[in-house]
Amino acid sequence: MSNVYSRFMRLLPGRPLLVGTATAYADGVATLTMVGGGVVLARGVVTVGNKYFFRDGAIEGPAPDLPEDIVEV
C-alpha cells in the first residue's frame, strides 16, 4: 500500500517554467520582469538585459531572445 498523500501530490501539476528579462542584479538575487509586466526576484547569476528561464525563485538558465506576444483568452 502506497502513501495516499504521495499519490495525491503526483496528481497536481508541476511548477511552471517562466521567462523574464533581468532588470537588476545584486548579491546573487536578480530582479526579472515578465512579459505581462510582473516583477519577480530569483536566485542566480544573471547579466542585466538578458532573458532567463526561472522556476520557484531560482534561475534555471538563459532563454533565447525571441519576440514576445501576449494573448488573452
C-alpha positions as CSV (number, residue, x, y, z in Angstrom):
1,M,0.0,0.0,0.0
2,S,1.4,3.4,-1.0
3,N,1.2,6.7,0.8
4,V,-2.1,8.4,0.0
5,Y,-0.5,11.9,0.3
6,S,2.2,11.0,-2.2
7,R,-0.3,9.7,-4.7
8,F,-2.3,12.9,-4.3
9,M,0.7,15.1,-4.8
10,R,1.5,13.3,-8.1
11,L,-1.9,14.5,-9.4
12,L,-1.0,18.1,-9.0
13,P,0.7,19.9,-11.9
14,G,4.4,20.8,-11.6
15,R,5.7,24.3,-11.2
16,P,5.7,26.3,-14.5
17,L,9.0,27.3,-16.2
18,L,8.7,31.1,-16.8
19,V,10.8,33.6,-18.8
20,G,11.8,37.1,-17.6
21,T,14.2,39.8,-18.6
22,A,16.9,40.7,-16.0
23,T,16.4,44.3,-14.9
24,A,18.7,44.4,-11.9
25,Y,21.2,42.1,-10.0
26,A,22.8,42.4,-6.6
27,D,24.2,39.9,-4.2
28,G,23.1,36.8,-6.1
29,V,19.5,37.9,-6.4
30,A,18.1,39.0,-9.8
31,T,15.1,41.1,-10.5
32,L,13.2,39.7,-13.5
33,T,10.4,41.5,-15.4
34,M,8.0,39.1,-17.1
35,V,6.1,39.7,-20.4
36,G,2.9,40.7,-18.7
37,G,4.7,43.3,-16.5
38,G,5.1,41.3,-13.3
39,V,8.3,41.6,-11.4
40,V,9.9,38.6,-9.7
41,L,13.0,38.1,-7.5
42,A,15.1,35.0,-8.3
43,R,18.4,33.5,-7.0
44,G,21.1,33.1,-9.6
45,V,23.8,34.9,-11.6
46,V,22.5,37.0,-14.5
47,T,23.5,39.7,-16.9
48,V,21.2,42.7,-16.9
49,G,19.2,43.0,-20.1
50,N,19.3,39.3,-21.0
51,K,16.3,36.8,-20.8
52,Y,16.3,33.9,-18.4
53,F,14.2,30.8,-17.5
54,F,13.2,30.7,-13.9
55,R,11.1,28.4,-11.6
56,D,10.3,28.5,-7.9
57,G,12.5,31.6,-7.3
58,A,15.7,30.2,-9.0
59,I,17.3,30.9,-12.3
60,E,17.4,27.8,-14.5
61,G,19.4,29.2,-17.4
62,P,19.5,31.6,-20.3
63,A,16.4,32.0,-22.6
64,P,16.5,32.8,-26.3
65,D,15.8,36.4,-27.3
66,L,12.6,35.8,-29.2
67,P,9.7,38.2,-29.9
68,E,7.1,38.3,-27.2
69,D,3.3,38.4,-27.6
70,I,0.5,38.5,-25.0
71,V,-2.6,36.6,-25.9
72,E,-5.7,36.9,-23.6
73,V,-8.4,34.3,-23.8
